[in-house]
Amino acid sequence: MYNNMSYRRYTVGGSAGSFSFSPAESTVREKPAIHAWPGATVNEYRIAGGADGAFFVAYKVTQTSPGTWQYEYAIFNHNLDRSIGAFSVPTGAGVSVSNIDFHSPPQHPGWTGDGTVGNAGFSSADWTVNQTPSSVSWATETLAQNPNANAIRWGTMYNFRFTSTSAPTTKNATIGFFKTGEPMTVPIQAPGSAVVANVSVSGRVTDANGYGIPLARITITDGQGASRSVMTTSFGYYTIYNVVPGQTYTIGASAKRYTFPAPQQVPITTDVANLNFVGSE
């Protein structure tokens, strides 16, 4: 039941309204045409030990320009009765995703005895896209909502794509079934977490009269207890560079002849300016 498909490459000639097709290679037997996708990784999955048929997931990532990648996925249902109704690709924190797209073949109009509910034919409606901070998902209607929904049924292949500024890494996509069965995960290439740029913390250390205190020590300590220090300039200014955002830091000042309030707890998500300290003699 798994070797009843073949494919063959053809050369297409002519122009709009008049095309010609000529065989370019020999027939590739016992494999579906999803294997003809150049440069793609294609994996086969058999459900319930093969008792409920097989489907294929293919993916390909192309760097279209410096810092931009096109992510393409294809799902082909060879002979899986339960069909497929949802597909979700995980993304990382801060990942930018754009140009989200979907393609499915048009369904035949309904006819008497076509096997669909009410002889209405299967829907050709595009799947609904749902983008969250952690994933991009596509889904058709559920079986309960519409038994004629545009699920990936026998012998059909659907495509999913988007663009991202994050480089690919290996992750698990989620396949949701239409008729029955729990979702399953499959390995793919997906955008990795965005590289978060480090930030800076700056300010001034002064005395009670507003004069800058030179060579005061500013100490910053992260949540794991790692500390480092910088010294103020002759006018009391300081800048701490390469601070990793997304944490709460303990920042305090010290200097000879001066006392300062207790160190401050500072949550840092972006550059911090005017974090000032006033010492008293």
Number of C-alpha atoms within 10 A of each C-alpha: 9 14 10 10 14 13 17 14 15 13 10 12 11 9 8 6 5 7 9 10 11 10 11 11 11 10 12 15 13 12 16 20 16 19 17 14 13 8 11 17 16 18 16 14 16 16 15 10 9 12 10 14 20 22 25 18 23 20 22 19 21 14 15 10 9 7 10 14 21 22 22 20 22 20 23 24 25 27 18 22 19 19 23 25 22 22 23 20 23 21 26 16 15 14 18 15 20 11 10 17 15 18 13 17 13 12 12 12 12 16 12 10 11 14 13 15 13 12 14 16 20 21 19 17 14 18 22 12 17 12 15 10 13 14 18 19 21 20 20 23 20 17 16 10 9 13 16 20 22 27 29 26 20 18 13 15 20 17 16 21 19 16 21 22 19 22 21 20 12 11 16 15 22 17 21 20 22 26 15 12 11 8 13 13 14 14 14 23 21 26 27 20 17 15 12 11 10 14 16 16 19 16 17 24 29 19 17 11 9 11 13 20 23 18 19 25 20 24 18 23 17 17 10 7 9 9 13 12 14 16 19 21 16 12 14 21 20 24 18 18 13 11 19 17 17 12 12 16 24 17 20 20 25 19 17 10 8 14 14 16 12 10 17 15 14 15 13 17 14 15 13 16 12 12 16 15 21 19 21 12 9
